[in-house]
């Protein structure tokens, strides 16, 4: 049972600012002491300890790491290590450092919420792009769960600070689309097992750079943090590293230098669609984390460059929308299925590409 509960951590797809490390905090007087653990991959090249930690830990700084090292608060394989220690493959690194205590409790905030469905056990919401799903470092308020807390503020049985209720899965800040939220502990446990057992049905629509060769296919590749960029995930070249991930895709429409695709998630990993599509050479359109906010396909004509920049303005985020969501109702046993409309920014950008593609085809046929 313990292993199953540990594995169920993986049901949370596309986490914001997730780290491949363990953290726990103990509040002592006015200081929060945070312990972070990270293990060097088997293929890790020698690198200074402080540089390695900067690349692998989010929400920290070189000065904090050096202060921790000077205080003897960094250990490698159980021994105190200095900043200039050269990290080797397999090293187990633990850093303990303090930050000012902060109140991370979730408070109700009156934020517009698009509720698609609701009953006594759960609710399905359509999240707009730009909205973080849950408070965290750098996003302490103004999140989806703050909005949910306001929506359910008169429900005495719902405590937004109780981890046994609330979000069952997550999507990125700049991804739009459907999410299910559990209002009771039993509903969250039931829904969580469906995500864990991969029996839920989830499809996303995405616009990617380039013309995908096959009309449909499957991408399989373990996902891990990119050792060269701590803000990115990547497909690991070593299948013993990272978390198993599977994405099925189908071409919906070919639009000149971009392609509209449908992606079906078999697993739910951090940035899974964004990473898998980049892995096969088709970065999501306007994905600023993975390089999709550059002109990756097309011509050198200035009019084309202006057209693409206008498309970036029309959809100022990665072109990814969680369109459908299906699951078994945790109480009634009914099969629930929801389909959301594509948001205006996404549709506007796709329509622009349709007009461009049509004009280009007409020009070529003259």
C-alpha positions, 0 to 999 in steps of 0.5 A: 500500500505504501508503494502505491501511495508513493506512486500516486504522486505521479497522477499530478500532471504538468506541475508548476515549478516541480523539482526532482527532489524531496523537500520538507519544512520545519518552522522554528520561531520565525525561520523556515528550514528547508531540506532539498535532496538531489541525486546526480545522474549516472552520466553526470560530467564533473561540475562544481557543486554550487553550479550543479545545485543552481542548475537543479534547484528552483527558487534558490540562488548562488549566494544562498547555496554558498552560504549553506556550504560555508555553514557546513549545511551541504553534504555529499554522500553524508559528508560535508562538502564545499562549493568547489567540490566536483560532483560525480555520477551517483552523488547523493546531495543534501542541502539545508538552508533557511528562508523567511517563514511565510504563510502558505495557507489558502484563502478564498479570493473572489476570482472568476471561475468557469464551472462546467459541472458541479455536484456534491462530490466534485466540480469540473472547471475550465481554466484560462491560460495565465492562471496558476492552479495552486499557490507556491513560491512566487505565486502565493495568491490569485490562483485557481484553488483560491478561486475554488475556495471562494466558490465553496466558502459556504460549504462547511465540509470543504477545507481548501487547506486539507490535502485530502480534497481539492485538485486531482491533477494540474496543468501549466499556468499558460495551458488552458482547459479542463480540470476536475476538483474533488470536494470530498476525501473519498472522491479525491481518492477514487479519482486519484486511483483512476489517474494512477491506473490510467483509466481517465480520458484526456485529450489536448489540442496543440499547434506545433511548429513544422509539418508532422510526417505521419498522420498519427503516432506514439511518443515514448520517452522517460521525462526528467529535468534538463541538466542544462536548464532547470526550467525545462524538462527533457526526454532522457537518453537513458531509459533508467533515468526519469519517469516513463511517459507515453503520448499519442498524437493525431494530426487534425489540420496541416497549416503551412508551417505549423500543424494542429494536433490532438494529443492523448495522454497515457501518462501525466508528467511535467510538461509531457506534451511540450517535451515529447513534441520537442523531442520529435522536432515539433516544438509547441507554437509560442512556447517560450520555455522550449524555444517555440517563441522564435520563427522556427519554420517558414520563409525569410520574407519580412511580411512572413516574419510580421505575420508570425509576430502577429500570431504570437500576439494573438496567442501570447502563450504556448498553444496548448489546450486541455480540451476533453476530460473523461472519468467515472463518477466516484459516487454514481459510477456514471461515465462522465465526459466533458468537451471544452471549446477552444479559447478565443486566443487559440482560435484566432491564431489558428484562423490566421494560419488557415488564411495564410495557408489558403493564400499560400496554396492559391499563390502556388497554384497560379 
